[in-house]
Amino acid sequence: MISFRNDPELGVFVCAHVDEGAPVLLALHESDASWTFLCGESEHGGEEPGFVHVHHLVDLDATVDEIAGVPAGHTARRDTPVSPWRVASISPRPAARP
């Protein structure tokens, strides 16, 4: 079984709210295999993302470990900290028009 507990020193990006203890409601497993964990809010005031070891997130909320097997290029989202995770492909961004 894939688990973040198998790689507790894995560094991940987090929004400022998650860095301050807000629950993770959105996770992005980017195509480059990096992870970003977000609170789900759309406004963050241009704050720089934080960088933490994933075990800190799992220690605060064990259900974060449920998404460790989400493939790169996908997201995991939930409405509340007790809602089930929903996995979807990251939509490609439309090409910029000249």
LINKA-V783956 format. One record per helix or strand of 2 or more residues. SS is the DSSP state (~ for helix, > for strand). FROM is the first residue (numbers start at 1). LEN is the number of residues. Records with the same first field share a line. If there is no record, write none. Layout:
SS->FROM-LEN ; FROM-LEN
This chain:
~->4-4 ; 16-4 ; 54-7 ; 62-6
>->11-4 ; 26-4 ; 35-4 ; 50-4 ; 74-4 ; 86-4
